Structures are given as structure tokens and as C-alpha cells.
Amino acid sequence: EDQVTQSPEALRLQEGESSSLNCSYTVSGLRGLFWYRQDPGKGPEFLFTLYSAGEEKEKERLKATLTKKESFLHITAPKPEDSATYLCAGAARNSGNTPLVFGKGTRLSVIA
Amino acid sequence: NAGVTQTPKFQVLKTGQSMTLQCAQDMNHEYMSWYRQDPGMGLRLIHYSVGAGITDQGEVPNGYNVSRSTTEDFPLRLLSAAPSQTSVYFCASSYAGNQPQHFGDGTRLSIL
């Protein structure tokens, strides 16, 4: 069964304190690993797609990386406005058009 | 462009009532899906569609119906509402199954 597991469930950082969020997956023939940001009361907002091991994507203070078993979302010098829930999702190669499998998310709080 | 539009934003129902959650997208996406999001459970797929006239079940389809008569619209019907269906419902669309999904801002549904 395809699964995506995120850790930690919650993370509290001081402003400027860099850290990483983890997304491990057991998705057969992964054909895409997606990161989303979700603010309270809003729908998930797309951040990055990674397609192959070794690939990296960056946006402002965020950098996503992918290995054969997991993905990391690195947050460098976070600010309070980076506080949100970050979701990871995988698309399986052999599942036709079956939608993404989502992890349960990491709730990030950045304290000024 | 409006993206993915969900209506209503909030709804309170009594047990046994029926209702339809509306979802419309203006991006000409073939792929649309419905999720529910509950605390501690993450996003769970209810139903999805890979194009007009084609729908399929996701992880938690019981108690819900869908149809896809046009590319733009993908309504979700609750046939006889139950308290267990209290949740936040998200609609999403994308070009294909391994492409980023664009989410609406959700419908918050309470069943009394």
C-alpha cells in the first residue's frame, strides 16, 4: 500500500532557527513528490514538485530535496510568516490516474 | 482567473438531510477530486474524476455521490447526512494525476 509519512507532527522554532521537515514514502514507482503549504482556514497551496532522486527546488527560505526513500523541506532562517502546516504527497507510477497520497502534515510555528 | 471555487463556505445540516457541495474550476483541468480533512487524519480522498463522464471512488466514498457532466464542475452530494460526515471538504483540480493539484478554500460542514 502506498504511504506517505511526515515527521515531526509539530515543530516550534525561534525566528532565524533553521530546521528540516521530513517526508518518507513507500510509493511504488514514484512519479512525483509534492510539497504544499496550508494556512488555517485555507486550502493547500502548491510549493514544489520533485520527480527524481537528487533533485532540489528552492523558493525564498524553503528548499525541497528528494532521495529514493524520503524528501526534506529545509527552512532557512524562518520568519513568523512561515508558520503553517506543510503537507507532502506522492504520485505512484503504476496507479494510472489515481490521485496523490497525502501525509498528515507538519504543523510549523515560528516564534518571533 | 478564479481557480477552484467551492460553495458554500460553511453549512450546518441536521442528520438525514441531503445537500450538494459545489466545485467549479476555470483552468480547463481534466482531473478533479474531492477530499475531506479531519484533525489527525490528514487529507482523505472521497471521489475523483479524470474527465467529463468519468468518476471513480477514493479511500472514503461511502455516503457520497459525484457526477461530472462538464469539465468545469464536479459537485459532491451527501445523500443522508450523518454526524460522522462533519468535516472540512476540499475540491482540487489538475491537468493530470502526476501534476500539482490546485485546491479550493474548502467547505466547512457540520452535521448535528
Contacts between the chains, C-beta under 8 A, distances in Angstrom:
chain1	res1	chain2	res2	distance
A	31	B	98	4.7
A	32	B	98	4.4
A	32	B	99	7.7
A	34	B	100	6.1
A	34	B	101	7.8
A	36	B	103	8.0
A	41	B	105	7.5
A	41	B	106	7.8
A	42	B	105	5.5
A	42	B	106	7.5
A	43	B	4	7.6
A	43	B	90	5.3
A	43	B	92	7.7
A	43	B	103	3.3
A	43	B	104	5.3
A	43	B	105	4.9
A	43	B	106	5.5
A	44	B	43	7.6
A	44	B	90	7.5
A	44	B	101	7.9
A	44	B	103	4.9
A	45	B	103	7.4
A	46	B	100	4.4
A	46	B	101	7.3
A	46	B	102	6.8
A	49	B	99	7.9
A	49	B	100	5.8
A	87	B	42	7.7
A	87	B	43	7.2
A	91	B	97	6.0
A	91	B	98	4.2
A	95	B	97	7.6
A	96	B	97	7.2
A	97	B	31	6.8
A	97	B	48	7.9
A	97	B	50	4.5
A	97	B	96	7.0
A	97	B	97	4.0
A	98	B	48	7.7
A	98	B	97	6.3
A	99	B	31	7.6
A	99	B	33	4.8
A	99	B	45	5.6
A	99	B	48	5.1
A	99	B	58	7.1
A	99	B	92	7.9
A	99	B	97	6.1
A	99	B	101	7.3
A	100	B	97	7.7
A	100	B	101	6.5
A	102	B	35	7.9
A	102	B	42	5.4
A	102	B	43	4.3
A	103	B	42	6.4
A	104	B	40	7.0
A	104	B	41	7.0
A	104	B	42	3.7
A	105	B	42	6.2
